[in-house]
Amino acid sequence: MLKKTITYEDFNGDTVNEDFFFHLSKAELVELELSHDGGLSQALQRIIDAEDGKSIVAEFKNIILSSYGKKSPDGKRFVKTQEIREEFESSEAYSTLFMELVTDADKAAEFVNGIVPQGLAEDAAKVTRADLSVVVEPTLITGVDIQKMTPEEIAKLPERLAAGEIKIAP
């Protein structure tokens, strides 16, 4: 789970510092992968190949909103409803976060690493791999590597992480 403090200006003109929580469970990430023909990674590759920036932004937005929720007071549940997502999406906090992530590769990588549960890349790779006996070591990429990436390559990072293709170096 990622706790993200976002500083934004609300609609009253006041500067607000507020904590927001983001998390994708293993089940949610597998569902994301399986909800696209050929898997999320292949779907995004088709979008990138077609140079469809609108679809890339839509997928990135989907990842942010799919991961947003509110932690229950007892810490046993992470509640995500359409109403909660719409409330967040209609705030300046969402706009601030979205712009931060699409303009800063390091922040985008930090966000994705924060919402992906530990051990998920290995589990997702097992689910999506045709030959389950094959173990593929992820490629380690750095912040410098991410800075050299195109926006399309950055948009593909969550899927590559979930598929176990890459791991982002601290």
Backbone torsions as a table, in degrees:
resi	resn	phi	psi	omega
1	MET	NA	140.4	-179.7
2	LEU	-112.6	124.7	172.1
3	LYS	-100.6	119.8	-175.6
4	LYS	-120.1	120.5	175.3
5	THR	-88.4	121.4	-178.0
6	ILE	-115.0	129.4	175.6
7	THR	-103.6	123.9	-177.3
8	TYR	-148.6	166.5	176.3
9	GLU	-100.0	121.7	-179.0
10	ASP	-78.2	-179.1	-175.1
11	PHE	-77.4	-1.1	171.9
12	ASN	-96.8	-0.6	-179.4
13	GLY	86.0	7.6	-179.7
14	ASP	-90.3	142.2	174.2
15	THR	-82.3	128.2	-175.2
16	VAL	-124.2	135.1	169.7
17	ASN	-109.7	118.0	-175.2
18	GLU	-137.6	143.1	177.7
19	ASP	-89.7	135.3	176.9
20	PHE	-128.5	151.7	-176.4
21	PHE	-120.0	139.6	-178.0
22	PHE	-135.2	138.2	179.9
23	HIS	-163.7	139.0	169.4
24	LEU	-121.6	125.7	177.7
25	SER	-75.5	166.3	176.9
26	LYS	-58.6	-42.0	-179.9
27	ALA	-62.3	-42.2	179.8
28	GLU	-64.5	-39.8	179.3
29	LEU	-67.9	-39.1	176.5
30	VAL	-64.9	-41.8	177.3
31	GLU	-60.2	-42.1	176.8
32	LEU	-58.2	-44.8	-178.9
33	GLU	-64.7	-43.6	-175.2
34	LEU	-82.5	-9.3	-178.3
35	SER	-80.5	-4.6	-179.9
36	HIS	-116.6	138.9	176.9
37	ASP	-57.7	123.3	-179.1
38	GLY	79.0	2.9	-179.6
39	GLY	95.5	157.5	-178.1
40	LEU	-61.3	-40.3	-179.0
41	SER	-60.2	-46.1	180.0
42	GLN	-68.2	-38.3	178.4
43	ALA	-61.6	-43.9	178.6
44	LEU	-66.2	-36.8	178.4
45	GLN	-62.8	-40.6	177.2
46	ARG	-62.2	-41.4	178.8
47	ILE	-63.7	-43.9	-179.8
48	ILE	-64.5	-45.5	179.9
49	ASP	-60.1	-34.8	179.3
50	ALA	-82.3	-1.3	-178.2
51	GLU	53.9	47.3	-177.6
52	ASP	-96.9	80.0	-178.1
53	GLY	-58.3	-35.8	180.0
54	LYS	-61.5	-42.9	179.8
55	SER	-70.1	-35.4	178.3
56	ILE	-62.8	-46.1	179.1
57	VAL	-63.4	-38.9	179.2
58	ALA	-62.7	-41.1	178.6
59	GLU	-66.2	-41.6	179.5
60	PHE	-63.8	-42.6	177.0
61	LYS	-60.0	-42.8	179.2
62	ASN	-59.1	-42.4	-180.0
63	ILE	-64.0	-44.1	179.4
64	ILE	-62.4	-51.3	-175.8
65	LEU	-70.1	-32.2	177.8
66	SER	-67.8	-26.8	-177.1
67	SER	-91.7	-12.0	-176.6
68	TYR	-80.1	139.0	176.2
69	GLY	-168.3	-172.4	179.2
70	LYS	-125.7	130.3	-179.9
71	LYS	-75.7	134.9	177.7
72	SER	-68.1	153.2	-178.3
73	PRO	-56.8	-32.2	-180.0
74	ASP	-86.0	-3.9	177.4
75	GLY	75.5	10.1	-177.4
76	LYS	-92.3	-15.5	-178.0
77	ARG	-135.9	152.6	172.8
78	PHE	-122.3	104.7	-169.7
79	VAL	-87.5	126.5	178.0
80	LYS	-131.1	112.3	175.7
81	THR	-124.4	164.1	177.3
82	GLN	-60.6	-38.8	179.6
83	GLU	-62.8	-43.2	179.2
84	ILE	-63.2	-42.9	179.5
85	ARG	-64.4	-44.2	-179.8
86	GLU	-63.8	-38.5	177.6
87	GLU	-60.2	-45.4	179.8
88	PHE	-67.8	-46.1	-176.5
89	GLU	-61.2	-30.1	-178.3
90	SER	-86.1	3.8	-179.4
91	SER	-97.5	158.9	174.3
92	GLU	-70.1	-20.6	176.6
93	ALA	-62.2	-43.8	178.1
94	TYR	-61.3	-47.6	-179.2
95	SER	-58.9	-43.0	179.4
96	THR	-63.3	-46.5	179.4
97	LEU	-63.5	-46.9	-178.7
98	PHE	-57.2	-48.1	-179.0
99	MET	-64.9	-37.5	177.9
100	GLU	-61.6	-44.5	-175.2
101	LEU	-73.4	-34.6	-178.8
102	VAL	-82.5	-10.8	179.8
103	THR	-110.4	-4.8	-178.1
104	ASP	-136.4	106.0	-176.2
105	ALA	-60.4	-38.3	-179.9
106	ASP	-64.7	-42.1	178.9
107	LYS	-66.7	-37.8	178.1
108	ALA	-63.4	-44.4	179.3
109	ALA	-64.2	-41.7	178.4
110	GLU	-61.6	-41.7	179.5
111	PHE	-63.0	-50.0	-178.0
112	VAL	-62.0	-44.1	177.7
113	ASN	-61.2	-33.2	-178.4
114	GLY	-73.9	-29.9	-177.2
115	ILE	-91.4	-14.6	-179.2
116	VAL	-87.4	123.3	179.8
117	PRO	-62.0	147.5	177.4
118	GLN	-58.0	137.5	177.8
119	GLY	82.6	-2.3	-176.7
120	LEU	-68.8	-41.3	-176.7
121	ALA	-55.7	-41.7	179.3
122	GLU	-66.3	-42.7	-179.8
123	ASP	-66.0	-43.4	-179.8
124	ALA	-64.6	-39.7	179.0
125	ALA	-62.5	-37.9	178.8
126	LYS	-64.6	-40.7	-177.8
127	VAL	-69.7	-38.8	-172.9
128	THR	-93.6	-10.1	-178.7
129	ARG	-80.4	134.6	179.8
130	ALA	-67.4	-44.0	-179.8
131	ASP	-104.5	100.9	-174.3
132	LEU	-68.3	-14.3	-179.0
133	SER	-81.0	-12.4	-178.3
134	VAL	-85.8	128.9	177.0
135	VAL	-106.9	121.4	-178.9
136	VAL	-108.6	123.3	177.4
137	GLU	-79.0	132.7	179.8
138	PRO	-70.2	149.5	175.2
139	THR	-78.2	131.9	179.4
140	LEU	-88.1	123.7	177.0
141	ILE	-119.2	152.6	-176.6
142	THR	-109.8	172.6	175.4
143	GLY	-58.9	-35.5	177.9
144	VAL	-63.6	-43.4	177.6
145	ASP	-59.5	-42.5	-178.0
146	ILE	-66.1	-38.5	-180.0
147	GLN	-63.5	-27.0	179.4
148	LYS	-83.5	-8.3	-176.2
149	MET	-77.9	152.2	173.4
150	THR	-77.1	162.7	176.3
151	PRO	-56.6	-34.3	179.0
152	GLU	-65.9	-41.7	179.1
153	GLU	-67.1	-37.1	177.8
154	ILE	-64.9	-41.2	179.5
155	ALA	-62.5	-26.6	-177.7
156	LYS	-83.8	-12.0	-176.5
157	LEU	-54.2	-46.6	-178.2
158	PRO	-58.2	-40.6	-179.0
159	GLU	-70.0	-39.0	179.2
160	ARG	-66.7	-35.8	176.3
161	LEU	-65.5	-47.5	-178.5
162	ALA	-63.0	-34.5	-179.1
163	ALA	-79.0	-8.8	179.6
164	GLY	81.1	11.6	-180.0
165	GLU	-70.9	-37.0	-175.2
166	ILE	-132.8	162.5	171.9
167	LYS	-139.6	136.9	-177.2
168	ILE	-93.6	125.4	-179.3
169	ALA	-69.6	143.6	178.4
170	PRO	-68.5	NA	NA
